[in-house]
Amino acid sequence: MPIGSEHIEEGLLLRERGELILRRDDGDGWRLRLDEPAEALPGSRVRVHGVRSGFDLLDVVRIGRGD
């Protein structure tokens, strides 16, 4: 998965050490970088559309409640 690749991921949105983390069902996760606040979403299942900008970092294009 190269830098710049697009991803659509689902999982539980958590706040850890001041960062937003998407924890996927398989246990892996992504750190998320958002331009807009998502304060109502931590603790919820979400779907994230983003672009990989680092080893475990996604720049979020779109985020919303998941299934």
N, C-alpha and C positions, 0 to 999 in steps of 0.2 A: 504494500500500500504506500505509494509514493506521496510526498508532500504535494498538495494541490488536488489530491483525489477527492471526489465527492462521496459522502456517506449518508445513508439513512439508517438510523439506529433507534432502537426502543429499549426502555428500561426504567429503572427507578432513579429519579433525580434527587441527589443528596447534596448537602452543604458540608464540606470537610475542610477544616483549616482555612476557612474563608473563601474557598473555591467551590464552584458548582461542579459536581461529578455526576456523570451518567453511569450508573452501575447496570450493566447488561445482565440478563438472566443466566448467562454462562459464567458469571463472576468477573469477567473482564470489564474494563471501564474506560471512559474518556474524561479528561478535564475539558470543560467547556468555556469558551470565551464568547460573551454576549455583548452586543451594543446596547440592548435595552434591558431593563430589570425584569427578573422572573421571580420575584419574591413570593408570589402566590403558588408557585409550582413545586418547591422542594418538598419531598415526601410523597410526591405523586408519580404515577407512571406517565412517561412522556415519550413522544416521538420527536427526534431531532434530525434535521437535514442540515449538514454542515460540510465544511471543507477542511481537510487535514492540514494543519499548519505547524505541527511539531510531532514528536514521537508519540505522545498520547493526548494531543491537543486538537480539538475541533473548533474552528471559527463557525459559530452558529448562524445559519441563514434563516432558519425557521424552527420554532419549537412550539409544541402544543401538547395537550393531554393525549395520552395513548390509550390503548385498549384496556 
